[in-house]
């Protein structure tokens, strides 16, 4: 993950999983402590601490 990446937004859950895989996270337990996953309508927002 790059230092400038503070979050990921995608329109569907499969796309957010693909984006997280590209960042090097293959399991949700690999995400940094404090990461939030929010569902806003159909959008999925993942924010890193």
Jmol script that loads the backbone (N, CA, C; Angstrom):
load data "model"
ATOM      1  N   UNK A   1       0.840  -1.176   0.000  1.00  0.00           N
ATOM      2  CA  UNK A   1       0.000   0.000   0.000  1.00  0.00           C
ATOM      3  C   UNK A   1       0.883   1.237   0.000  1.00  0.00           C
ATOM      4  N   UNK A   2       0.508   2.208  -0.777  1.00  0.00           N
ATOM      5  CA  UNK A   2       1.285   3.441  -0.809  1.00  0.00           C
ATOM      6  C   UNK A   2       0.957   4.296   0.404  1.00  0.00           C
ATOM      7  N   UNK A   3       1.869   5.165   0.783  1.00  0.00           N
ATOM      8  CA  UNK A   3       1.653   6.024   1.943  1.00  0.00           C
ATOM      9  C   UNK A   3       0.524   7.016   1.722  1.00  0.00           C
ATOM     10  N   UNK A   4       0.258   7.368   0.476  1.00  0.00           N
ATOM     11  CA  UNK A   4      -0.768   8.366   0.198  1.00  0.00           C
ATOM     12  C   UNK A   4      -2.172   7.783   0.131  1.00  0.00           C
ATOM     13  N   UNK A   5      -2.309   6.469   0.096  1.00  0.00           N
ATOM     14  CA  UNK A   5      -3.618   5.837  -0.010  1.00  0.00           C
ATOM     15  C   UNK A   5      -4.295   5.857   1.362  1.00  0.00           C
ATOM     16  N   UNK A   6      -5.351   6.648   1.497  1.00  0.00           N
ATOM     17  CA  UNK A   6      -6.059   6.761   2.771  1.00  0.00           C
ATOM     18  C   UNK A   6      -7.415   6.078   2.735  1.00  0.00           C
ATOM     19  N   UNK A   7      -7.840   5.642   1.553  1.00  0.00           N
ATOM     20  CA  UNK A   7      -9.125   4.979   1.460  1.00  0.00           C
ATOM     21  C   UNK A   7      -9.395   4.496   0.048  1.00  0.00           C
ATOM     22  N   UNK A   8     -10.449   3.702  -0.071  1.00  0.00           N
ATOM     23  CA  UNK A   8     -10.847   3.153  -1.358  1.00  0.00           C
ATOM     24  C   UNK A   8     -12.361   3.264  -1.450  1.00  0.00           C
ATOM     25  N   UNK A   9     -12.862   3.678  -2.611  1.00  0.00           N
ATOM     26  CA  UNK A   9     -14.301   3.764  -2.847  1.00  0.00           C
ATOM     27  C   UNK A   9     -14.614   2.957  -4.097  1.00  0.00           C
ATOM     28  N   UNK A  10     -15.658   2.150  -4.041  1.00  0.00           N
ATOM     29  CA  UNK A  10     -16.069   1.368  -5.206  1.00  0.00           C
ATOM     30  C   UNK A  10     -17.596   1.240  -5.207  1.00  0.00           C
ATOM     31  N   UNK A  11     -18.197   1.094  -6.390  1.00  0.00           N
ATOM     32  CA  UNK A  11     -19.655   1.019  -6.467  1.00  0.00           C
ATOM     33  C   UNK A  11     -20.237  -0.321  -6.025  1.00  0.00           C
ATOM     34  N   UNK A  12     -19.444  -1.378  -6.022  1.00  0.00           N
ATOM     35  CA  UNK A  12     -19.953  -2.687  -5.605  1.00  0.00           C
ATOM     36  C   UNK A  12     -18.932  -3.382  -4.707  1.00  0.00           C
ATOM     37  N   UNK A  13     -19.419  -4.342  -3.919  1.00  0.00           N
ATOM     38  CA  UNK A  13     -18.539  -5.045  -2.990  1.00  0.00           C
ATOM     39  C   UNK A  13     -17.461  -5.859  -3.707  1.00  0.00           C
ATOM     40  N   UNK A  14     -17.771  -6.574  -4.808  1.00  0.00           N
ATOM     41  CA  UNK A  14     -16.692  -7.301  -5.504  1.00  0.00           C
ATOM     42  C   UNK A  14     -15.575  -6.377  -5.998  1.00  0.00           C
ATOM     43  N   UNK A  15     -15.916  -5.166  -6.406  1.00  0.00           N
ATOM     44  CA  UNK A  15     -14.885  -4.232  -6.860  1.00  0.00           C
ATOM     45  C   UNK A  15     -14.027  -3.741  -5.701  1.00  0.00           C
ATOM     46  N   UNK A  16     -14.618  -3.584  -4.514  1.00  0.00           N
ATOM     47  CA  UNK A  16     -13.828  -3.145  -3.359  1.00  0.00           C
ATOM     48  C   UNK A  16     -12.862  -4.262  -2.962  1.00  0.00           C
ATOM     49  N   UNK A  17     -13.304  -5.511  -3.062  1.00  0.00           N
ATOM     50  CA  UNK A  17     -12.419  -6.638  -2.752  1.00  0.00           C
ATOM     51  C   UNK A  17     -11.260  -6.671  -3.743  1.00  0.00           C
ATOM     52  N   UNK A  18     -11.543  -6.438  -5.026  1.00  0.00           N
ATOM     53  CA  UNK A  18     -10.480  -6.402  -6.034  1.00  0.00           C
ATOM     54  C   UNK A  18      -9.498  -5.264  -5.756  1.00  0.00           C
ATOM     55  N   UNK A  19     -10.022  -4.104  -5.375  1.00  0.00           N
ATOM     56  CA  UNK A  19      -9.151  -2.964  -5.069  1.00  0.00           C
ATOM     57  C   UNK A  19      -8.276  -3.258  -3.854  1.00  0.00           C
ATOM     58  N   UNK A  20      -8.831  -3.909  -2.841  1.00  0.00           N
ATOM     59  CA  UNK A  20      -8.042  -4.261  -1.658  1.00  0.00           C
ATOM     60  C   UNK A  20      -6.972  -5.293  -2.012  1.00  0.00           C
ATOM     61  N   UNK A  21      -7.293  -6.222  -2.902  1.00  0.00           N
ATOM     62  CA  UNK A  21      -6.287  -7.198  -3.349  1.00  0.00           C
ATOM     63  C   UNK A  21      -5.135  -6.486  -4.032  1.00  0.00           C
ATOM     64  N   UNK A  22      -5.436  -5.478  -4.830  1.00  0.00           N
ATOM     65  CA  UNK A  22      -4.380  -4.723  -5.514  1.00  0.00           C
ATOM     66  C   UNK A  22      -3.504  -3.954  -4.530  1.00  0.00           C
ATOM     67  N   UNK A  23      -4.069  -3.600  -3.370  1.00  0.00           N
ATOM     68  CA  UNK A  23      -3.303  -2.903  -2.344  1.00  0.00           C
ATOM     69  C   UNK A  23      -2.509  -3.877  -1.471  1.00  0.00           C
ATOM     70  N   UNK A  24      -2.730  -5.177  -1.650  1.00  0.00           N
ATOM     71  CA  UNK A  24      -1.970  -6.168  -0.893  1.00  0.00           C
ATOM     72  C   UNK A  24      -2.724  -6.795   0.262  1.00  0.00           C
ATOM     73  N   UNK A  25      -4.025  -6.530   0.366  1.00  0.00           N
ATOM     74  CA  UNK A  25      -4.839  -7.117   1.434  1.00  0.00           C
ATOM     75  C   UNK A  25      -5.676  -8.243   0.834  1.00  0.00           C
ATOM     76  N   UNK A  26      -5.451  -9.468   1.304  1.00  0.00           N
ATOM     77  CA  UNK A  26      -6.161 -10.603   0.734  1.00  0.00           C
ATOM     78  C   UNK A  26      -7.223 -11.151   1.678  1.00  0.00           C
ATOM     79  N   UNK A  27      -7.142 -10.811   2.937  1.00  0.00           N
ATOM     80  CA  UNK A  27      -8.154 -11.189   3.919  1.00  0.00           C
ATOM     81  C   UNK A  27      -8.516  -9.943   4.717  1.00  0.00           C
ATOM     82  N   UNK A  28      -9.748  -9.873   5.189  1.00  0.00           N
ATOM     83  CA  UNK A  28     -10.143  -8.695   5.956  1.00  0.00           C
ATOM     84  C   UNK A  28      -9.347  -8.563   7.246  1.00  0.00           C
ATOM     85  N   UNK A  29      -8.849  -9.678   7.769  1.00  0.00           N
ATOM     86  CA  UNK A  29      -8.036  -9.584   8.987  1.00  0.00           C
ATOM     87  C   UNK A  29      -6.671  -8.961   8.717  1.00  0.00           C
ATOM     88  N   UNK A  30      -6.262  -8.859   7.442  1.00  0.00           N
ATOM     89  CA  UNK A  30      -4.996  -8.222   7.082  1.00  0.00           C
ATOM     90  C   UNK A  30      -5.079  -6.698   7.097  1.00  0.00           C
ATOM     91  N   UNK A  31      -6.289  -6.142   7.142  1.00  0.00           N
ATOM     92  CA  UNK A  31      -6.447  -4.688   7.132  1.00  0.00           C
ATOM     93  C   UNK A  31      -5.884  -4.091   8.418  1.00  0.00           C
ATOM     94  N   UNK A  32      -5.333  -2.887   8.358  1.00  0.00           N
ATOM     95  CA  UNK A  32      -4.794  -2.255   9.567  1.00  0.00           C
ATOM     96  C   UNK A  32      -5.886  -2.041  10.620  1.00  0.00           C
ATOM     97  N   UNK A  33      -5.493  -2.097  11.874  1.00  0.00           N
ATOM     98  CA  UNK A  33      -6.425  -1.853  12.966  1.00  0.00           C
ATOM     99  C   UNK A  33      -6.967  -0.437  12.853  1.00  0.00           C
ATOM    100  N   UNK A  34      -8.263  -0.281  12.957  1.00  0.00           N
ATOM    101  CA  UNK A  34      -8.880   1.030  12.834  1.00  0.00           C
ATOM    102  C   UNK A  34      -9.471   1.297  11.461  1.00  0.00           C
ATOM    103  N   UNK A  35      -9.338   0.351  10.549  1.00  0.00           N
ATOM    104  CA  UNK A  35      -9.922   0.504   9.213  1.00  0.00           C
ATOM    105  C   UNK A  35     -11.439   0.435   9.325  1.00  0.00           C
ATOM    106  N   UNK A  36     -12.125   1.345   8.647  1.00  0.00           N
ATOM    107  CA  UNK A  36     -13.588   1.339   8.661  1.00  0.00           C
ATOM    108  C   UNK A  36     -14.108   0.971   7.279  1.00  0.00           C
ATOM    109  N   UNK A  37     -15.185   0.193   7.265  1.00  0.00           N
ATOM    110  CA  UNK A  37     -15.866  -0.170   6.025  1.00  0.00           C
ATOM    111  C   UNK A  37     -17.297   0.323   6.161  1.00  0.00           C
ATOM    112  N   UNK A  38     -17.704   1.215   5.259  1.00  0.00           N
ATOM    113  CA  UNK A  38     -19.046   1.793   5.316  1.00  0.00           C
ATOM    114  C   UNK A  38     -19.783   1.517   4.015  1.00  0.00           C
ATOM    115  N   UNK A  39     -21.066   1.292   4.142  1.00  0.00           N
ATOM    116  CA  UNK A  39     -21.922   1.106   2.982  1.00  0.00           C
ATOM    117  C   UNK A  39     -22.830   2.320   2.889  1.00  0.00           C
ATOM    118  N   UNK A  40     -22.715   3.063   1.801  1.00  0.00           N
ATOM    119  CA  UNK A  40     -23.542   4.248   1.578  1.00  0.00           C
ATOM    120  C   UNK A  40     -24.365   4.006   0.329  1.00  0.00           C
ATOM    121  N   UNK A  41     -25.595   3.566   0.543  1.00  0.00           N
ATOM    122  CA  UNK A  41     -26.411   3.180  -0.598  1.00  0.00           C
ATOM    123  C   UNK A  41     -25.783   1.957  -1.242  1.00  0.00           C
ATOM    124  N   UNK A  42     -25.425   2.079  -2.507  1.00  0.00           N
ATOM    125  CA  UNK A  42     -24.761   0.978  -3.200  1.00  0.00           C
ATOM    126  C   UNK A  42     -23.244   1.121  -3.175  1.00  0.00           C
ATOM    127  N   UNK A  43     -22.746   2.250  -2.697  1.00  0.00           N
ATOM    128  CA  UNK A  43     -21.298   2.488  -2.667  1.00  0.00           C
ATOM    129  C   UNK A  43     -20.680   1.855  -1.427  1.00  0.00           C
ATOM    130  N   UNK A  44     -19.446   1.399  -1.565  1.00  0.00           N
ATOM    131  CA  UNK A  44     -18.675   0.853  -0.444  1.00  0.00           C
ATOM    132  C   UNK A  44     -17.462   1.751  -0.250  1.00  0.00           C
ATOM    133  N   UNK A  45     -17.265   2.216   0.991  1.00  0.00           N
ATOM    134  CA  UNK A  45     -16.156   3.113   1.311  1.00  0.00           C
ATOM    135  C   UNK A  45     -15.286   2.439   2.367  1.00  0.00           C
ATOM    136  N   UNK A  46     -13.996   2.290   2.072  1.00  0.00           N
ATOM    137  CA  UNK A  46     -13.034   1.731   3.026  1.00  0.00           C
ATOM    138  C   UNK A  46     -12.033   2.825   3.344  1.00  0.00           C
ATOM    139  N   UNK A  47     -11.903   3.161   4.632  1.00  0.00           N
ATOM    140  CA  UNK A  47     -10.953   4.197   5.061  1.00  0.00           C
ATOM    141  C   UNK A  47      -9.915   3.570   5.966  1.00  0.00           C
ATOM    142  N   UNK A  48      -8.653   3.900   5.676  1.00  0.00           N
ATOM    143  CA  UNK A  48      -7.542   3.406   6.476  1.00  0.00           C
ATOM    144  C   UNK A  48      -7.178   4.438   7.534  1.00  0.00           C
ATOM    145  N   UNK A  49      -6.652   3.989   8.683  1.00  0.00           N
ATOM    146  CA  UNK A  49      -6.279   4.941   9.738  1.00  0.00           C
ATOM    147  C   UNK A  49      -5.072   5.784   9.359  1.00  0.00           C
TER     148      UNK A  49
END
end "model"
wireframe off; spacefill off
backbone 0.3
color backbone group
